[in-house]
Amino acid sequence: MDWLWAILVGFLAGIIAKLITPGGPNPRGFILTTVLGIVGALLATWLGQAINLYQPGETANFLGQIIGAIIILLVWRQVVRPR
């Protein structure tokens, strides 16, 4: 059940990140949005543990996951330029 929850939360974080950041709605699609949110959540958890914001075993909260997804989205837009 944890993987289903990660997909759902990742999808929501990805959607919110795409709505907050300026620019077009790229990347598009359910799978890319979900991956964006999940990778953002992992990034936020890793960064939070690196600066001692979260203890080992803790995950980032929803706001942290959205911020991580925004970072991943901005990097994505810089690396993969839509034509």
PyMOL Python script that loads the backbone (N, CA, C, O; Angstrom):
from pymol import cmd

cmd.read_pdbstr("""\
ATOM      1  N   MET A   1       0.815  -1.194   0.000  1.00  0.00           N
ATOM      2  CA  MET A   1       0.000   0.000   0.000  1.00  0.00           C
ATOM      3  C   MET A   1       0.862   1.263   0.000  1.00  0.00           C
ATOM      4  O   MET A   1       0.410   2.318  -0.447  1.00  0.00           O
ATOM      5  N   ASP A   2       2.102   1.166   0.499  1.00  0.00           N
ATOM      6  CA  ASP A   2       2.972   2.333   0.527  1.00  0.00           C
ATOM      7  C   ASP A   2       3.308   2.832  -0.877  1.00  0.00           C
ATOM      8  O   ASP A   2       3.401   4.041  -1.091  1.00  0.00           O
ATOM      9  N   TRP A   3       3.488   1.934  -1.825  1.00  0.00           N
ATOM     10  CA  TRP A   3       3.829   2.344  -3.185  1.00  0.00           C
ATOM     11  C   TRP A   3       2.660   3.082  -3.829  1.00  0.00           C
ATOM     12  O   TRP A   3       2.862   4.021  -4.599  1.00  0.00           O
ATOM     13  N   LEU A   4       1.443   2.659  -3.516  1.00  0.00           N
ATOM     14  CA  LEU A   4       0.267   3.339  -4.054  1.00  0.00           C
ATOM     15  C   LEU A   4       0.165   4.752  -3.480  1.00  0.00           C
ATOM     16  O   LEU A   4      -0.159   5.699  -4.197  1.00  0.00           O
ATOM     17  N   TRP A   5       0.440   4.885  -2.202  1.00  0.00           N
ATOM     18  CA  TRP A   5       0.421   6.192  -1.561  1.00  0.00           C
ATOM     19  C   TRP A   5       1.510   7.084  -2.148  1.00  0.00           C
ATOM     20  O   TRP A   5       1.273   8.271  -2.374  1.00  0.00           O
ATOM     21  N   ALA A   6       2.707   6.533  -2.401  1.00  0.00           N
ATOM     22  CA  ALA A   6       3.802   7.313  -2.989  1.00  0.00           C
ATOM     23  C   ALA A   6       3.430   7.802  -4.380  1.00  0.00           C
ATOM     24  O   ALA A   6       3.756   8.933  -4.742  1.00  0.00           O
ATOM     25  N   ILE A   7       2.758   6.976  -5.159  1.00  0.00           N
ATOM     26  CA  ILE A   7       2.338   7.383  -6.499  1.00  0.00           C
ATOM     27  C   ILE A   7       1.303   8.501  -6.415  1.00  0.00           C
ATOM     28  O   ILE A   7       1.391   9.480  -7.155  1.00  0.00           O
ATOM     29  N   LEU A   8       0.334   8.365  -5.531  1.00  0.00           N
ATOM     30  CA  LEU A   8      -0.712   9.375  -5.388  1.00  0.00           C
ATOM     31  C   LEU A   8      -0.143  10.710  -4.917  1.00  0.00           C
ATOM     32  O   LEU A   8      -0.448  11.754  -5.494  1.00  0.00           O
ATOM     33  N   VAL A   9       0.677  10.679  -3.880  1.00  0.00           N
ATOM     34  CA  VAL A   9       1.267  11.911  -3.352  1.00  0.00           C
ATOM     35  C   VAL A   9       2.230  12.508  -4.371  1.00  0.00           C
ATOM     36  O   VAL A   9       2.276  13.726  -4.538  1.00  0.00           O
ATOM     37  N   GLY A  10       3.004  11.659  -5.057  1.00  0.00           N
ATOM     38  CA  GLY A  10       3.907  12.147  -6.092  1.00  0.00           C
ATOM     39  C   GLY A  10       3.161  12.824  -7.218  1.00  0.00           C
ATOM     40  O   GLY A  10       3.601  13.858  -7.721  1.00  0.00           O
ATOM     41  N   PHE A  11       2.038  12.256  -7.620  1.00  0.00           N
ATOM     42  CA  PHE A  11       1.230  12.855  -8.673  1.00  0.00           C
ATOM     43  C   PHE A  11       0.702  14.220  -8.241  1.00  0.00           C
ATOM     44  O   PHE A  11       0.763  15.180  -9.009  1.00  0.00           O
ATOM     45  N   LEU A  12       0.190  14.310  -7.030  1.00  0.00           N
ATOM     46  CA  LEU A  12      -0.324  15.591  -6.529  1.00  0.00           C
ATOM     47  C   LEU A  12       0.784  16.629  -6.407  1.00  0.00           C
ATOM     48  O   LEU A  12       0.588  17.789  -6.767  1.00  0.00           O
ATOM     49  N   ALA A  13       1.950  16.220  -5.902  1.00  0.00           N
ATOM     50  CA  ALA A  13       3.073  17.148  -5.781  1.00  0.00           C
ATOM     51  C   ALA A  13       3.538  17.605  -7.157  1.00  0.00           C
ATOM     52  O   ALA A  13       3.881  18.773  -7.338  1.00  0.00           O
ATOM     53  N   GLY A  14       3.554  16.698  -8.124  1.00  0.00           N
ATOM     54  CA  GLY A  14       3.948  17.060  -9.484  1.00  0.00           C
ATOM     55  C   GLY A  14       2.982  18.041 -10.121  1.00  0.00           C
ATOM     56  O   GLY A  14       3.407  18.985 -10.787  1.00  0.00           O
ATOM     57  N   ILE A  15       1.695  17.831  -9.927  1.00  0.00           N
ATOM     58  CA  ILE A  15       0.689  18.745 -10.482  1.00  0.00           C
ATOM     59  C   ILE A  15       0.830  20.135  -9.865  1.00  0.00           C
ATOM     60  O   ILE A  15       0.815  21.138 -10.578  1.00  0.00           O
ATOM     61  N   ILE A  16       0.965  20.192  -8.554  1.00  0.00           N
ATOM     62  CA  ILE A  16       1.086  21.487  -7.883  1.00  0.00           C
ATOM     63  C   ILE A  16       2.368  22.190  -8.320  1.00  0.00           C
ATOM     64  O   ILE A  16       2.365  23.404  -8.522  1.00  0.00           O
ATOM     65  N   ALA A  17       3.467  21.440  -8.471  1.00  0.00           N
ATOM     66  CA  ALA A  17       4.728  22.035  -8.924  1.00  0.00           C
ATOM     67  C   ALA A  17       4.586  22.601 -10.326  1.00  0.00           C
ATOM     68  O   ALA A  17       5.118  23.673 -10.617  1.00  0.00           O
ATOM     69  N   LYS A  18       3.868  21.888 -11.207  1.00  0.00           N
ATOM     70  CA  LYS A  18       3.676  22.389 -12.561  1.00  0.00           C
ATOM     71  C   LYS A  18       2.791  23.624 -12.579  1.00  0.00           C
ATOM     72  O   LYS A  18       2.967  24.485 -13.441  1.00  0.00           O
ATOM     73  N   LEU A  19       1.853  23.737 -11.658  1.00  0.00           N
ATOM     74  CA  LEU A  19       0.987  24.913 -11.595  1.00  0.00           C
ATOM     75  C   LEU A  19       1.719  26.125 -11.032  1.00  0.00           C
ATOM     76  O   LEU A  19       1.430  27.256 -11.422  1.00  0.00           O
ATOM     77  N   ILE A  20       2.657  25.904 -10.128  1.00  0.00           N
ATOM     78  CA  ILE A  20       3.355  27.002  -9.459  1.00  0.00           C
ATOM     79  C   ILE A  20       4.446  27.595 -10.337  1.00  0.00           C
ATOM     80  O   ILE A  20       4.614  28.814 -10.378  1.00  0.00           O
ATOM     81  N   THR A  21       5.192  26.742 -11.043  1.00  0.00           N
ATOM     82  CA  THR A  21       6.335  27.236 -11.809  1.00  0.00           C
ATOM     83  C   THR A  21       5.881  27.936 -13.079  1.00  0.00           C
ATOM     84  O   THR A  21       4.881  27.551 -13.685  1.00  0.00           O
ATOM     85  N   PRO A  22       6.621  28.968 -13.483  1.00  0.00           N
ATOM     86  CA  PRO A  22       6.265  29.661 -14.728  1.00  0.00           C
ATOM     87  C   PRO A  22       6.647  28.824 -15.935  1.00  0.00           C
ATOM     88  O   PRO A  22       7.490  27.932 -15.840  1.00  0.00           O
ATOM     89  N   GLY A  23       6.038  29.107 -17.048  1.00  0.00           N
ATOM     90  CA  GLY A  23       6.335  28.382 -18.283  1.00  0.00           C
ATOM     91  C   GLY A  23       5.171  27.497 -18.673  1.00  0.00           C
ATOM     92  O   GLY A  23       4.128  27.479 -18.019  1.00  0.00           O
ATOM     93  N   GLY A  24       5.375  26.768 -19.747  1.00  0.00           N
ATOM     94  CA  GLY A  24       4.338  25.875 -20.244  1.00  0.00           C
ATOM     95  C   GLY A  24       4.163  24.656 -19.361  1.00  0.00           C
ATOM     96  O   GLY A  24       4.919  24.462 -18.409  1.00  0.00           O
ATOM     97  N   PRO A  25       3.180  23.842 -19.666  1.00  0.00           N
ATOM     98  CA  PRO A  25       2.891  22.671 -18.835  1.00  0.00           C
ATOM     99  C   PRO A  25       3.773  21.467 -19.181  1.00  0.00           C
ATOM    100  O   PRO A  25       3.319  20.328 -19.073  1.00  0.00           O
ATOM    101  N   ASN A  26       5.019  21.697 -19.594  1.00  0.00           N
ATOM    102  CA  ASN A  26       5.921  20.589 -19.913  1.00  0.00           C
ATOM    103  C   ASN A  26       6.647  20.157 -18.663  1.00  0.00           C
ATOM    104  O   ASN A  26       6.980  21.043 -17.876  1.00  0.00           O
ATOM    105  N   PRO A  27       6.924  18.936 -18.396  1.00  0.00           N
ATOM    106  CA  PRO A  27       6.576  17.755 -19.167  1.00  0.00           C
ATOM    107  C   PRO A  27       5.099  17.417 -19.017  1.00  0.00           C
ATOM    108  O   PRO A  27       4.465  17.776 -18.025  1.00  0.00           O
ATOM    109  N   ARG A  28       4.570  16.735 -19.996  1.00  0.00           N
ATOM    110  CA  ARG A  28       3.144  16.398 -19.990  1.00  0.00           C
ATOM    111  C   ARG A  28       2.948  14.923 -19.720  1.00  0.00           C
ATOM    112  O   ARG A  28       3.854  14.110 -19.903  1.00  0.00           O
ATOM    113  N   GLY A  29       1.752  14.599 -19.283  1.00  0.00           N
ATOM    114  CA  GLY A  29       1.391  13.213 -19.100  1.00  0.00           C
ATOM    115  C   GLY A  29       1.386  12.785 -17.646  1.00  0.00           C
ATOM    116  O   GLY A  29       2.087  13.343 -16.801  1.00  0.00           O
ATOM    117  N   PHE A  30       0.582  11.789 -17.390  1.00  0.00           N
ATOM    118  CA  PHE A  30       0.412  11.259 -16.039  1.00  0.00           C
ATOM    119  C   PHE A  30       1.706  10.669 -15.509  1.00  0.00           C
ATOM    120  O   PHE A  30       2.083  10.923 -14.365  1.00  0.00           O
ATOM    121  N   ILE A  31       2.381   9.892 -16.323  1.00  0.00           N
ATOM    122  CA  ILE A  31       3.584   9.198 -15.856  1.00  0.00           C
ATOM    123  C   ILE A  31       4.693  10.194 -15.548  1.00  0.00           C
ATOM    124  O   ILE A  31       5.336  10.092 -14.503  1.00  0.00           O
ATOM    125  N   LEU A  32       4.930  11.160 -16.445  1.00  0.00           N
ATOM    126  CA  LEU A  32       5.981  12.145 -16.182  1.00  0.00           C
ATOM    127  C   LEU A  32       5.662  13.019 -14.979  1.00  0.00           C
ATOM    128  O   LEU A  32       6.559  13.368 -14.212  1.00  0.00           O
ATOM    129  N   THR A  33       4.404  13.375 -14.806  1.00  0.00           N
ATOM    130  CA  THR A  33       4.015  14.175 -13.644  1.00  0.00           C
ATOM    131  C   THR A  33       4.229  13.394 -12.355  1.00  0.00           C
ATOM    132  O   THR A  33       4.703  13.943 -11.360  1.00  0.00           O
ATOM    133  N   THR A  34       3.878  12.117 -12.376  1.00  0.00           N
ATOM    134  CA  THR A  34       4.056  11.276 -11.198  1.00  0.00           C
ATOM    135  C   THR A  34       5.532  11.086 -10.885  1.00  0.00           C
ATOM    136  O   THR A  34       5.942  11.190  -9.729  1.00  0.00           O
ATOM    137  N   VAL A  35       6.324  10.811 -11.902  1.00  0.00           N
ATOM    138  CA  VAL A  35       7.765  10.637 -11.691  1.00  0.00           C
ATOM    139  C   VAL A  35       8.381  11.925 -11.173  1.00  0.00           C
ATOM    140  O   VAL A  35       9.229  11.895 -10.281  1.00  0.00           O
ATOM    141  N   LEU A  36       7.962  13.051 -11.721  1.00  0.00           N
ATOM    142  CA  LEU A  36       8.432  14.351 -11.264  1.00  0.00           C
ATOM    143  C   LEU A  36       8.162  14.526  -9.764  1.00  0.00           C
ATOM    144  O   LEU A  36       9.043  14.947  -9.015  1.00  0.00           O
ATOM    145  N   GLY A  37       6.965  14.206  -9.345  1.00  0.00           N
ATOM    146  CA  GLY A  37       6.609  14.347  -7.930  1.00  0.00           C
ATOM    147  C   GLY A  37       7.350  13.376  -7.036  1.00  0.00           C
ATOM    148  O   GLY A  37       7.786  13.752  -5.948  1.00  0.00           O
ATOM    149  N   ILE A  38       7.504  12.124  -7.472  1.00  0.00           N
ATOM    150  CA  ILE A  38       8.199  11.124  -6.658  1.00  0.00           C
ATOM    151  C   ILE A  38       9.677  11.467  -6.530  1.00  0.00           C
ATOM    152  O   ILE A  38      10.237  11.395  -5.437  1.00  0.00           O
ATOM    153  N   VAL A  39      10.313  11.839  -7.641  1.00  0.00           N
ATOM    154  CA  VAL A  39      11.732  12.219  -7.593  1.00  0.00           C
ATOM    155  C   VAL A  39      11.903  13.480  -6.756  1.00  0.00           C
ATOM    156  O   VAL A  39      12.882  13.609  -6.020  1.00  0.00           O
ATOM    157  N   GLY A  40      10.972  14.398  -6.861  1.00  0.00           N
ATOM    158  CA  GLY A  40      11.016  15.595  -6.022  1.00  0.00           C
ATOM    159  C   GLY A  40      10.894  15.267  -4.543  1.00  0.00           C
ATOM    160  O   GLY A  40      11.567  15.876  -3.712  1.00  0.00           O
ATOM    161  N   ALA A  41      10.046  14.314  -4.213  1.00  0.00           N
ATOM    162  CA  ALA A  41       9.904  13.894  -2.817  1.00  0.00           C
ATOM    163  C   ALA A  41      11.186  13.241  -2.314  1.00  0.00           C
ATOM    164  O   ALA A  41      11.606  13.473  -1.180  1.00  0.00           O
ATOM    165  N   LEU A  42      11.801  12.429  -3.159  1.00  0.00           N
ATOM    166  CA  LEU A  42      13.070  11.804  -2.771  1.00  0.00           C
ATOM    167  C   LEU A  42      14.166  12.843  -2.592  1.00  0.00           C
ATOM    168  O   LEU A  42      14.963  12.759  -1.657  1.00  0.00           O
ATOM    169  N   LEU A  43      14.205  13.831  -3.495  1.00  0.00           N
ATOM    170  CA  LEU A  43      15.188  14.906  -3.377  1.00  0.00           C
ATOM    171  C   LEU A  43      14.971  15.709  -2.098  1.00  0.00           C
ATOM    172  O   LEU A  43      15.929  16.019  -1.389  1.00  0.00           O
ATOM    173  N   ALA A  44      13.735  16.041  -1.804  1.00  0.00           N
ATOM    174  CA  ALA A  44      13.427  16.814  -0.597  1.00  0.00           C
ATOM    175  C   ALA A  44      13.788  16.030   0.661  1.00  0.00           C
ATOM    176  O   ALA A  44      14.300  16.603   1.623  1.00  0.00           O
ATOM    177  N   THR A  45      13.526  14.732   0.661  1.00  0.00           N
ATOM    178  CA  THR A  45      13.881  13.903   1.809  1.00  0.00           C
ATOM    179  C   THR A  45      15.390  13.850   1.976  1.00  0.00           C
ATOM    180  O   THR A  45      15.904  13.996   3.085  1.00  0.00           O
ATOM    181  N   TRP A  46      16.104  13.640   0.865  1.00  0.00           N
ATOM    182  CA  TRP A  46      17.565  13.544   0.929  1.00  0.00           C
ATOM    183  C   TRP A  46      18.178  14.854   1.409  1.00  0.00           C
ATOM    184  O   TRP A  46      19.038  14.854   2.290  1.00  0.00           O
ATOM    185  N   LEU A  47      17.734  15.983   0.824  1.00  0.00           N
ATOM    186  CA  LEU A  47      18.266  17.278   1.245  1.00  0.00           C
ATOM    187  C   LEU A  47      17.922  17.586   2.705  1.00  0.00           C
ATOM    188  O   LEU A  47      18.750  18.113   3.448  1.00  0.00           O
ATOM    189  N   GLY A  48      16.700  17.255   3.101  1.00  0.00           N
ATOM    190  CA  GLY A  48      16.297  17.487   4.488  1.00  0.00           C
ATOM    191  C   GLY A  48      17.108  16.679   5.479  1.00  0.00           C
ATOM    192  O   GLY A  48      17.433  17.171   6.559  1.00  0.00           O
ATOM    193  N   GLN A  49      17.442  15.444   5.128  1.00  0.00           N
ATOM    194  CA  GLN A  49      18.279  14.624   6.003  1.00  0.00           C
ATOM    195  C   GLN A  49      19.721  15.108   5.985  1.00  0.00           C
ATOM    196  O   GLN A  49      20.419  14.999   6.993  1.00  0.00           O
ATOM    197  N   ALA A  50      20.182  15.648   4.843  1.00  0.00           N
ATOM    198  CA  ALA A  50      21.554  16.138   4.740  1.00  0.00           C
ATOM    199  C   ALA A  50      21.776  17.374   5.614  1.00  0.00           C
ATOM    200  O   ALA A  50      22.873  17.570   6.137  1.00  0.00           O
ATOM    201  N   ILE A  51      20.753  18.203   5.774  1.00  0.00           N
ATOM    202  CA  ILE A  51      20.900  19.402   6.610  1.00  0.00           C
ATOM    203  C   ILE A  51      20.259  19.221   7.989  1.00  0.00           C
ATOM    204  O   ILE A  51      20.027  20.190   8.712  1.00  0.00           O
ATOM    205  N   ASN A  52      19.981  17.968   8.335  1.00  0.00           N
ATOM    206  CA  ASN A  52      19.432  17.600   9.646  1.00  0.00           C
ATOM    207  C   ASN A  52      18.060  18.198   9.919  1.00  0.00           C
ATOM    208  O   ASN A  52      17.710  18.461  11.070  1.00  0.00           O
ATOM    209  N   LEU A  53      17.290  18.410   8.870  1.00  0.00           N
ATOM    210  CA  LEU A  53      15.916  18.863   9.033  1.00  0.00           C
ATOM    211  C   LEU A  53      15.011  17.674   9.375  1.00  0.00           C
ATOM    212  O   LEU A  53      14.060  17.799  10.146  1.00  0.00           O
ATOM    213  N   TYR A  54      15.333  16.516   8.781  1.00  0.00           N
ATOM    214  CA  TYR A  54      14.622  15.271   9.044  1.00  0.00           C
ATOM    215  C   TYR A  54      15.597  14.246   9.590  1.00  0.00           C
ATOM    216  O   TYR A  54      16.772  14.228   9.222  1.00  0.00           O
ATOM    217  N   GLN A  55      15.100  13.400  10.464  1.00  0.00           N
ATOM    218  CA  GLN A  55      15.916  12.322  11.015  1.00  0.00           C
ATOM    219  C   GLN A  55      15.954  11.161  10.027  1.00  0.00           C
ATOM    220  O   GLN A  55      15.068  11.049   9.180  1.00  0.00           O
ATOM    221  N   PRO A  56      16.975  10.286  10.120  1.00  0.00           N
ATOM    222  CA  PRO A  56      16.992   9.102   9.258  1.00  0.00           C
ATOM    223  C   PRO A  56      15.719   8.284   9.443  1.00  0.00           C
ATOM    224  O   PRO A  56      15.301   8.011  10.568  1.00  0.00           O
ATOM    225  N   GLY A  57      15.118   7.902   8.342  1.00  0.00           N
ATOM    226  CA  GLY A  57      13.867   7.156   8.387  1.00  0.00           C
ATOM    227  C   GLY A  57      12.638   8.025   8.210  1.00  0.00           C
ATOM    228  O   GLY A  57      11.560   7.511   7.909  1.00  0.00           O
ATOM    229  N   GLU A  58      12.775   9.323   8.389  1.00  0.00           N
ATOM    230  CA  GLU A  58      11.663  10.250   8.178  1.00  0.00           C
ATOM    231  C   GLU A  58      11.650  10.698   6.722  1.00  0.00           C
ATOM    232  O   GLU A  58      12.695  10.774   6.076  1.00  0.00           O
ATOM    233  N   THR A  59      10.468  10.993   6.218  1.00  0.00           N
ATOM    234  CA  THR A  59      10.357  11.526   4.864  1.00  0.00           C
ATOM    235  C   THR A  59       9.940  12.988   4.934  1.00  0.00           C
ATOM    236  O   THR A  59       9.464  13.465   5.964  1.00  0.00           O
ATOM    237  N   ALA A  60      10.123  13.682   3.835  1.00  0.00           N
ATOM    238  CA  ALA A  60       9.745  15.093   3.772  1.00  0.00           C
ATOM    239  C   ALA A  60       8.228  15.219   3.844  1.00  0.00           C
ATOM    240  O   ALA A  60       7.498  14.326   3.413  1.00  0.00           O
ATOM    241  N   ASN A  61       7.766  16.333   4.390  1.00  0.00           N
ATOM    242  CA  ASN A  61       6.329  16.569   4.419  1.00  0.00           C
ATOM    243  C   ASN A  61       5.859  16.991   3.031  1.00  0.00           C
ATOM    244  O   ASN A  61       6.672  17.129   2.117  1.00  0.00           O
ATOM    245  N   PHE A  62       4.584  17.193   2.872  1.00  0.00           N
ATOM    246  CA  PHE A  62       4.017  17.466   1.551  1.00  0.00           C
ATOM    247  C   PHE A  62       4.572  18.753   0.958  1.00  0.00           C
ATOM    248  O   PHE A  62       4.840  18.809  -0.243  1.00  0.00           O
ATOM    249  N   LEU A  63       4.750  19.777   1.768  1.00  0.00           N
ATOM    250  CA  LEU A  63       5.309  21.036   1.277  1.00  0.00           C
ATOM    251  C   LEU A  63       6.739  20.824   0.789  1.00  0.00           C
ATOM    252  O   LEU A  63       7.123  21.352  -0.255  1.00  0.00           O
ATOM    253  N   GLY A  64       7.517  20.066   1.527  1.00  0.00           N
ATOM    254  CA  GLY A  64       8.880  19.746   1.102  1.00  0.00           C
ATOM    255  C   GLY A  64       8.894  18.959  -0.191  1.00  0.00           C
ATOM    256  O   GLY A  64       9.767  19.167  -1.034  1.00  0.00           O
ATOM    257  N   GLN A  65       7.936  18.055  -0.358  1.00  0.00           N
ATOM    258  CA  GLN A  65       7.853  17.284  -1.589  1.00  0.00           C
ATOM    259  C   GLN A  65       7.521  18.183  -2.777  1.00  0.00           C
ATOM    260  O   GLN A  65       8.053  17.987  -3.870  1.00  0.00           O
ATOM    261  N   ILE A  66       6.658  19.151  -2.572  1.00  0.00           N
ATOM    262  CA  ILE A  66       6.320  20.087  -3.649  1.00  0.00           C
ATOM    263  C   ILE A  66       7.543  20.923  -4.024  1.00  0.00           C
ATOM    264  O   ILE A  66       7.810  21.137  -5.206  1.00  0.00           O
ATOM    265  N   ILE A  67       8.282  21.392  -3.024  1.00  0.00           N
ATOM    266  CA  ILE A  67       9.493  22.170  -3.291  1.00  0.00           C
ATOM    267  C   ILE A  67      10.515  21.321  -4.040  1.00  0.00           C
ATOM    268  O   ILE A  67      11.162  21.805  -4.969  1.00  0.00           O
ATOM    269  N   GLY A  68      10.664  20.061  -3.643  1.00  0.00           N
ATOM    270  CA  GLY A  68      11.565  19.157  -4.364  1.00  0.00           C
ATOM    271  C   GLY A  68      11.120  18.948  -5.798  1.00  0.00           C
ATOM    272  O   GLY A  68      11.950  18.904  -6.706  1.00  0.00           O
ATOM    273  N   ALA A  69       9.819  18.820  -6.011  1.00  0.00           N
ATOM    274  CA  ALA A  69       9.293  18.658  -7.371  1.00  0.00           C
ATOM    275  C   ALA A  69       9.512  19.915  -8.197  1.00  0.00           C
ATOM    276  O   ALA A  69       9.781  19.821  -9.395  1.00  0.00           O
ATOM    277  N   ILE A  70       9.405  21.085  -7.586  1.00  0.00           N
ATOM    278  CA  ILE A  70       9.670  22.335  -8.305  1.00  0.00           C
ATOM    279  C   ILE A  70      11.128  22.391  -8.732  1.00  0.00           C
ATOM    280  O   ILE A  70      11.427  22.796  -9.855  1.00  0.00           O
ATOM    281  N   ILE A  71      12.037  21.992  -7.856  1.00  0.00           N
ATOM    282  CA  ILE A  71      13.459  21.980  -8.209  1.00  0.00           C
ATOM    283  C   ILE A  71      13.708  21.046  -9.383  1.00  0.00           C
ATOM    284  O   ILE A  71      14.403  21.407 -10.332  1.00  0.00           O
ATOM    285  N   ILE A  72      13.140  19.845  -9.319  1.00  0.00           N
ATOM    286  CA  ILE A  72      13.309  18.881 -10.408  1.00  0.00           C
ATOM    287  C   ILE A  72      12.696  19.425 -11.698  1.00  0.00           C
ATOM    288  O   ILE A  72      13.275  19.260 -12.772  1.00  0.00           O
ATOM    289  N   LEU A  73      11.546  20.065 -11.607  1.00  0.00           N
ATOM    290  CA  LEU A  73      10.891  20.616 -12.791  1.00  0.00           C
ATOM    291  C   LEU A  73      11.734  21.721 -13.426  1.00  0.00           C
ATOM    292  O   LEU A  73      11.865  21.771 -14.649  1.00  0.00           O
ATOM    293  N   LEU A  74      12.299  22.596 -12.616  1.00  0.00           N
ATOM    294  CA  LEU A  74      13.136  23.659 -13.154  1.00  0.00           C
ATOM    295  C   LEU A  74      14.399  23.104 -13.799  1.00  0.00           C
ATOM    296  O   LEU A  74      14.826  23.597 -14.843  1.00  0.00           O
ATOM    297  N   VAL A  75      14.995  22.095 -13.197  1.00  0.00           N
ATOM    298  CA  VAL A  75      16.160  21.445 -13.801  1.00  0.00           C
ATOM    299  C   VAL A  75      15.753  20.773 -15.105  1.00  0.00           C
ATOM    300  O   VAL A  75      16.476  20.864 -16.097  1.00  0.00           O
ATOM    301  N   TRP A  76      14.607  20.099 -15.118  1.00  0.00           N
ATOM    302  CA  TRP A  76      14.106  19.421 -16.321  1.00  0.00           C
ATOM    303  C   TRP A  76      13.952  20.426 -17.464  1.00  0.00           C
ATOM    304  O   TRP A  76      14.339  20.153 -18.600  1.00  0.00           O
ATOM    305  N   ARG A  77      13.390  21.572 -17.153  1.00  0.00           N
ATOM    306  CA  ARG A  77      13.150  22.574 -18.192  1.00  0.00           C
ATOM    307  C   ARG A  77      14.448  23.180 -18.715  1.00  0.00           C
ATOM    308  O   ARG A  77      14.498  23.620 -19.863  1.00  0.00           O
ATOM    309  N   GLN A  78      15.491  23.211 -17.902  1.00  0.00           N
ATOM    310  CA  GLN A  78      16.772  23.726 -18.351  1.00  0.00           C
ATOM    311  C   GLN A  78      17.533  22.705 -19.190  1.00  0.00           C
ATOM    312  O   GLN A  78      18.220  23.069 -20.145  1.00  0.00           O
ATOM    313  N   VAL A  79      17.412  21.430 -18.835  1.00  0.00           N
ATOM    314  CA  VAL A  79      18.155  20.378 -19.534  1.00  0.00           C
ATOM    315  C   VAL A  79      17.449  19.962 -20.818  1.00  0.00           C
ATOM    316  O   VAL A  79      18.085  19.841 -21.866  1.00  0.00           O
ATOM    317  N   VAL A  80      16.153  19.745 -20.744  1.00  0.00           N
ATOM    318  CA  VAL A  80      15.390  19.297 -21.901  1.00  0.00           C
ATOM    319  C   VAL A  80      14.558  20.469 -22.393  1.00  0.00           C
ATOM    320  O   VAL A  80      13.485  20.745 -21.856  1.00  0.00           O
ATOM    321  N   ARG A  81      15.035  21.134 -23.379  1.00  0.00           N
ATOM    322  CA  ARG A  81      14.332  22.306 -23.919  1.00  0.00           C
ATOM    323  C   ARG A  81      13.256  21.855 -24.894  1.00  0.00           C
ATOM    324  O   ARG A  81      13.570  21.269 -25.929  1.00  0.00           O
ATOM    325  N   PRO A  82      11.982  22.121 -24.577  1.00  0.00           N
ATOM    326  CA  PRO A  82      10.924  21.760 -25.522  1.00  0.00           C
ATOM    327  C   PRO A  82      11.007  22.638 -26.768  1.00  0.00           C
ATOM    328  O   PRO A  82      11.333  23.822 -26.688  1.00  0.00           O
ATOM    329  N   ARG A  83      10.716  22.053 -27.887  1.00  0.00           N
ATOM    330  CA  ARG A  83      10.793  22.785 -29.154  1.00  0.00           C
ATOM    331  C   ARG A  83       9.430  23.120 -29.657  1.00  0.00           C
ATOM    332  O   ARG A  83       9.297  23.737 -30.714  1.00  0.00           O
TER     333      ARG A  83
END
""", "prot")
cmd.dss("prot")
cmd.show_as("cartoon", "prot")
cmd.util.cbc("prot")
cmd.orient("prot")
